[in-house]
Amino acid sequence: LLLMSSSSQNPHLTSHTIASPSGSSLALSRLFYDEHWSKHRVITCLDWSPQYPELLVASYNNNEDAPHEPDGVALVWNMKFNKNTPEYVFHCQSPVVSVGFARFHPNLVVGGTYSGQIVLWDNRSHRRTPVQRTPLSAAAHTHPVYCVNVVGTQNANNLITVSTDGRMCSWSLDMLSQPQESMELVYNKSKAVAVTGMAFPTGDVNNYVVGSEEGTVYTASRHGSKAGICEMFEGHQGPVTGLSCHNAVGPVDFSHLFVTSSFDWTVKLWSTKHNKPLYSFEDNADYVYDVMWSPVHPALFAAVDGMGRLDLWNLNNDTEVPTASVTIEGASALNRVRWGSGGKEVAVGDSEGRLWIYDAGELAVPHSEDWARFARTLMEIKANRADGEEEGPVELTP
């Protein structure tokens, strides 16, 4: 193991990394932690600004040691700031379990809370509390909201939210007093799906994928004759913790692919065209809390687990073991992972409120042949899978 450079200014800046065969590895570039706001709080969600690539927001759970402090916190950090203090501090009455920069609205940050309330903060406002919030009513959410997502275009966009009782709402950011539409996500007229995560394929505003507490994954649509849950994907033996649709755009279309992570210690690769996983990555010995495809490299994804390990998997290199791994100092559980929009930096949040930024260097840079290589890798994965199964997957019609 290589000991990474430790900074004299910051005693936290040590961690261990396993170099990839090519000699390149993950380098720690920043550690964001605020003694007042981060301490004893779990990082629940992360998002990079689509407008300002140096900004990222982290949401934090309540601090049980400080009952008089706000239960929910969101901090906006700036990679260009030399000082390790947040650029903006936002808070609210309920723990914030999901957060995102409102795409097309550069000053707004959206939070989903444990109470079911959606809150909206504005960095132009002088106050740290929300400028808008949804009502706690039967028309909106009354259960935790683990998914907040702004979809659409500059002139026509909506905030999509889903709560753990299976209710999906669509909102106009101008008016959070009531949802524009509301739908219950139910599979085959049975009970509602307890949604833990949601992802939209690149460029799609109608079709999306959701993960659930029971470990099942579903595809769903917002509109049309098939509105609601469409198909069911079974394979995980525990709750789905993370979900990411393939979103690197290039000469080959891989938008049908998605990856999921779970309490069952695995990451699984899926296609919306098959109802069973294409592959299961089983190199972890703890809960895998989150997973995300690289936004630029077709064969690369990142995953984080309960032992404080960040793994980068380049499937063109290997599908058995990660191409590079790093374990954070203290080995606290890593709860969330998010690639920066340029695909160079990867941010991970831990259970102690620390936000670590790693530079993936050469590992993250795609080469022109990686697209064709990944298409071949995928064919091999499918061929091996067919060999190993008496009963093949059910082909799903688009």
N, C-alpha and C positions, 0 to 999 in steps of 0.2 A: 504494500500500500504506500502511496505517495502522500506525504503530509503537505497539505496545501499551505500557501503562504499565509502567515498570520499577521494581522495588522496590529501594530503597537498601540494604536488609538482604541482598538476595540477588542476586548478579550474574547468576544464570541466568535471572532473570525478565524476559526480553525475547523477544518473538516477533512474527511478522508475521501480520496477518490481512487477509482480503479481506472487506469488508462486503457483506452481502446487499443486493439492490436496495431493500429497505425501510429500510435504514440500520441494522438491528440486526446484531450480529455476535457472534462467540465471544469471551468475555472470560476471560483466565487468572485463576483465583482462588487456586490453590495449586500449589506444586511440592514434592513429597516426595522427599527424597534423604538417605540416611545415609552419611556419609563412610566409615564402617567397613563396613557391610553391603551398601550398594548399589553401591559403586565396582567398575567393571570387570565388572559382572554384567548380563546381558540380562534384562529383565523378560519372563517366559514366559507369565504368565497373570494375570488380575485378576478379582476378584469383590467385589461390595458385599454387606454383611450384610442378609439379609431382615428381621432382627429390629431392628437398630440402624442406621438409615439413614446415620449419620455415619461408620460404619466401613467400610473396604475393605481387602482383603488382596491383596498382590502376591507372586507367586512369582518366584524368581530362579535363573538358571543358575549354574554354577560360575565362580569367579574364577581364571583360569589363572595370574595373578600371585601368588596366595596359596595355594600347595598345601597349607599346614597348616590353612587355614580349612575349615569344612564345605563340601562341594560344593553342597548344596541349602539354600536359605534361603526363608522366607516371613515377610513383615513385615506386621503389621496397623497401618494408619494411621488416625488419627482426625481428621476434618474440624473437630471442635470444639476440638482442641488448638491453642494458638497456637504452641507450639514444634514445630520440624520434626524431631522424633524419633519413631520408631515406638512405638506403645503396647505392642505385643508383638513379640518376636523369636523365631522358631522356626527350627530347622534340622535337617538329617538328612544321611546319608552320601552320598546320590545326588542329582544335580541335580533340582530340582522343576520339572516341565514342565507341570503343571496343578494348580490349587488352587481350593478353594471353601469357603465357610461351609457347614457341614452344616445344611441347612434342618431346622427342628423341634428342633435341638440347639444352642441359642445359644452354648454355650461351646466347641464343637468346630470345628476347621478340618481339612479333608481335603486331602491332597496326593497327586498321582500323580507317580511318579519315573521317571527315565530307565532305571533298572534293572528296572522293572516292579513294584516294591514300592509298595503303597498305605500311606501313613502317616497317623496321626491325632494331632493336637495338641490339648491342652486348656488353655485360658487360666486355669483354676483350679489347674493343676499348677504347682509351683515350678520345674519343669525346662523347658528350651527344646527338648528332644528329644522324639520322639513317645511318646505314652502307649500306643499300639497300633500294630502294623504287620502287614502280611500276609506269609505265608511266600513265599520265592522257590522255588516248586515248580510242577510240571506242572499241578497243580489250579488254580493262580492265574495271574498274569501273569509272563512272563519277558522281555517286550519293553516299550519305553516306553509309558507310559499318558498319552495326551494328553486324555483325557476322564474327568472325575469329576462325577457328577451325583446329588444326592439327590432322589428323586421319591416321591410318595405323599401321605399325610395325616399329621396329628399322631400318630395311633395305629397307622398301618401304613405305614412308609416303608422304602425300601431305598436303598443306595448303588449306583449303576450305574457301572461302569468299563469302558472299552474300550481295548485295547492295539493297537499297530500290526501285530501278527500276526493281527488279526481276532477275537481272543477277547474276548467280552463276559461280564462277571461281575456277579452281583447279590449284595450283602452285607448282613448286619445290622450296624449300627454297634456293636452290643454284642459282636460276635464276629468279628474279622477273621482268625481262624485258618484258616477255610476258607469259600469262597463258598457261598451257598445254592443258586445255580444258575450254570451256566457253559454258554456256547454259542459255536460258531465261526460267524462271519459269512462265508458263502460264497454267491456268486451262481451260480446254475445249475450246481451241483455242480463248479464249476471251482475255481481257487485262492482262498484266503482274501483278504478285502478288507483292504488296509493302511489302517486308519482313522486319519484326522488330526483329525476333529472330529465332534461329536454334538450334536443338539438335539432336545428334546421340544416338540411344540406345546403351547400353553397348556392346562392341565388334563388332559393326556393322560399316562398312566403306561405305556401299552402300546406305542404307535406312536412312532417317532422317525425322524430323518433323519441319515445319516452322510455325511461327505466323505472322499475317499480320496487317497492319494499319486498315483494315476494320473490324477486329475482327474475321475473319475466320482463322481456323487452317488447314494446309494441310500436308499430308504425301507425300514424294517424293523419287525418286531414282536417283542415279548418272548414273548408267549404265543399260544395258539390254533393253528388248523390251519395258519396261514401264518407260524408262528414262524420268525424269521431274516430274511434279505433278501427283500424283496417286489418292488420295482420299481427299474429303473435309469434314471438321468437323465444324458444326455451333452451336453456343450457346452463345458466347460473344456479348454484345451490344456496345462494344467500342474496341479501338485498343488493341492488345495483347502486353503486356509489358515484360513479362517473360515467360519462357518455360523450362521445365526440364523433361527429361526421367528418369524413375525409374532405379537406377543403383546399388542398394545394391544386392550383389550376395549371394545366400544362397540356402537352400533345395527346395524352390519353385521359379519358374520362373515368375517374375512380370515385365519382360522387355517390355511387351505390354502397360504398364501404363505410362501416362505422366500427368503433371499438368501444368496449365497456369494461369497467372495473367493478369488483365486488368484494364483499366480506368473505367470499369463498376462497380468497387468496389468489384469484386468477384475473388475468386480463383476457378478453375474448375478442376475436376478429370476426365480423359478420358482413354479409351482403344483404341488402334488402331483397335480393332475388332468391335467397335460401332461408328456410325457417329454423335452421340449426347453425351453430357457429362453424365458420370455416376453419378456425384454429383456436387453441387455448394455450396461452402463455402461462407456464406454471413454475416460474423461477422465484416466486416470493414465498416467504414463510410467515406472513402476517396479512391482515386485512389490506387490500389495495384500495386506497381511498379516492384516487382520481386518475384520469388518463386524458391525453389530448394529442391529436395529430399535429404534426408540424404544419404551419400555414404555407410553407414553401417547398418542402422536400416530400416527394410522393410516398416514400417508404419508411418515413421516420415518425415515431410517436414517443411521448414521454409519459411515465407513470410514477406515482408516489405511493409509499406504503406506511404502515404503522410502526415500522422500525426506523423511520427517518431516512429512508433510501429513495433517491431519485434515480430512475433508470431511463436511459435513452435506448430505444430499440430501432435499429436500422434493419428492416426485414430483408433488404438486399444483401446484408452481411451475414445475418444469422437469425434464426427464429427460435433457437433453443435458449440462448442467453443474451442479455442486453449487450449492446455495443459499448456503452459506457455507463458507469454507476458512480454515485457519490452518496455518502451518508453524512448527514449534518451533524455538527458537534453537539453532543448531548443526546443524540439519537431520539429526540422527541418525535412523535408521530407527525408525518407530513399529511396534511388534510386536503390541500388543493395544489394544482399545477396549471400554469397558463403560459403559453408561448407569447412573446412579443410579436407584433404584427409583421416585423421583418424576419421572423424566424431565427434570429441569432440568440436572443436572450430568453431564458426560461425562468419564470418566477414560481417559487414554491412557498406555501404558508404552513406553519406548524402549530402544534397544540399549545405552545407557550406564547403565541402572539408574535413570533418572529417571522419576518418576510425575507427570504433569501433569493438573491438574483444571481443566476449562473450564466456564464457566457459559454455557449456550446461550440464556438469556434468553427473549425473545419468540419466537425461532425454534422453540422446543420446545413452545410452548403450543398445544394443539389448539383449534380452534373447532368449534362443533356441526356446521357444514356440511362440515367436512373429511372426514367419513365418506362422505357422498353424493358429494362431489367425487372422492374416491379411487376409489369404485366406477366413476365415469365415466372417470377417468384409466385405470383398468385395462381398461375396455372399448375405449378408444382404442388402448392398447398392443396388445391382442389383435387388433384390426381391422387395424392397421398391419402386424402380424406376419403375419397371414394373407395380406395383399396381397403381401408381399415373398417369399412362399414358394410354389413350385410344389407342393411336397410338404408337406402340413400335418402338424402333430404328431399323434402317436397319442394318442387320448383314453384315459385310464386309468380303469377302473371302480373306484369306491371299495371 
